[in-house]
């Protein structure tokens, strides 16, 4: 599929740009977004955003086309944008629309616009679920597959320097594609890539860059340093061939400072800006959004303040902005075939607008999935952002939320001994005890680390504790998310820079002497960790008790946390020693789960355990016992 093919067919000899008239009547068309659209969508309104100097001066006529009518033409505050709203009825067929633009002197120019046939109905697009394990990676830091001559032309000044943690390192989509077998060998079922769209911002002081992808400057173009739109589609297609899903990271709250919208604002209310024009910094405090006693000052600072100065805050209350963003998410689903969306900084954007987006998206794709970043550690807060929460005044329609409480608890537990009350794995028990707050606990995403946190190992190598944390993550009632490199013991903290928790995957670059992509290239410790994790991941794929089942857990006893997952007569018992000492566990305490079962074999060690007597556990031992 040619995603970037030129869709503007000129019927005059002025080549690729339309420009006519003179003086104040001069205008030209630089681009139209989206560059093409689809028939058969439930939402029949189509917004076209036309870019070009003085394009607002143009007259517009829609050529006759059955099933397509012109709704309205909207001129904004800037003369360099024009919004065209069409109605594409359900009976409209794929084909080519004709647009006719005219200047003040009546001179006309035509261009074509393509309506494509959808590859599948919205009902047939399925998102990720609790049966999946997401593997989060940062394209710039994972692997380099193409030998580009950099810096690329027509991009803002930047350098590729792997010695500097906050500059670009040169990873790309091709590097990811070349290692798809690595993911299937490991046993994950879905990839979550941090944003891949264009981030055309210049490096700052030869020390900072937008390698992370969270400062979008073009919502319809993959960053050319990562690849092309066609290569993104190829990656998704090959993922699907190998049984992998792909989740796209999107950002509706803000864009990059160098986005054309910020350099030439379409309208005065396109961004959230105080009336006096001053800069407002968000407080990063999300509680005022749901706080029944919140002041307007606190609420506005959270939602209207900019995330950082270099990321202008989009105003989703503006209906034109919201329609643009909604269409953009649909376009990537239809055009590339992504299997889910992770929405960055979810609560910072306008609450009602995001609800409208999710409601429309799920109306079009009922089986799709979206997870929102909701970074607050209180379960009641997080649960209120989930679809159909009984405690929300506004239904978010957001299917999946991120469990930052679990992350916080497992991080604290890793440095504690599980006692008889609140420390260690008691934190995990107490966290899950609040699952009654969630409309659907199987649509909660859990993780022990990500690109914005210290790695779980921090600057050490506490493998037993890592295995214990991963055991819980992969067997509890959640959608698990792994962070790239954990399977080969990558560590690091954010003390100096975020780049230290976003290090290059060893072996991802041709010049790397250490290659953790292969068994032969891994150290003994790395291979032990990889094999242990891989065994659980492959087993999990076919274990309905884990991916679909109910959960029963017990208050920690003798420093040990025990829980069971059950589904249609199948049971998996998980036993965790949350201390650095040997523990003896009285198994009769768990008779309601064990019943008459006399023994069970641990999944990873393949050791048999007697279930009718007391169980002795070594320090930080973790057992997965299918019964």
TASUL-V640666 format. One line per field, one symbol per residue. ss: DSSP state (a for helix, b for strand, c for the rest). phi: phi as a letter, one per 40 degrees, with the letter a starting at -180 (. if undefined). A space follows every 50 residues. Layout:
ss=???
phi=???
This chain:
ss=cccccccccccccccccbbbccaaacbbbcbbbcccbbccccccbbbbbb bcccaaacbbbbcccccbbbbbbbbcccccbbbbbbbbccccccbbbbbb bbcccccbbbbbbbbbcccccaaaccccccccbbbbbcaaaacccccccc cccccccccbcccccccbccccaaaaaccaaaaaaacccbbbbcccbbcc cccbcccbcccccccccbbbbbccccccaaaaaaaaaaaaacccbbbbbb cccbcccccaaaacccccccbcccccccccbcccccaaaccccccaaaaa aaaacbcbccbcbbccccaaaaaaaaaaaaaaaaaacccbbbbccaaacc aaaaaaaaaaaaaacccccbbbccccccaaaaaacccccccccccccccb bbcaaaaaaaaaaccccccccccccaaaaaaaccaaacccaaabbbbccc ccccccccccccaaaaaaaaaaaaacccbbbbbccaaacccccccccaaa accccccccccccccccccccccaaaaaaaaaaaaaaaaaaccaaaaccb bbbbbbbccbbbbbbbbccbbbbbbbbcccccbbbcaaaaaaaaccccbb bbcccccbbbccccbbbccccbbbbbc
phi=.ccbccbcbcbaccgcbcaagafcccaabcabbccaabcgcccccbcbbb bidfcccccbbcccacgbbccabbcbccccbabbbbbbccccbdibcbbb bbcccgcbbbabbcbbcccacdcccbccaccbbcbcabdcbcabbbcccb cccgbcdabbaccbcbbcbgcaccccdcbccccccchcbabbccdbcdbc bccbffbbabdcgcbcbacbbcdcccibdcccccccdcdcccgbcbbccb bccabccccdcccacdacbcbcbddcgccbcccgccddcbccbccccccc cccbcccaccbdcccccccccccdcccccccccccbgdbibbccfdcccc ccccccccccccccbcbcbbbbcbcbccdccdccccdgcccbcbccgccb bccccddcccccccbbccbcbbcgcdccdccccccccccaccbbcbabaa cbbdcdcfbbaccdccccccdcdcbccaccbcbdgdcbgcbibcdcacdc bbcccchcbdcccbbccbdccccdccccccccccccccccdbbccccbcc bbbbddbfgbbbabbbafgbbbbbbbccbcbcbbbccccbccccfcccaa bcdccgccbccbbcbcbcdfcbbbbcc
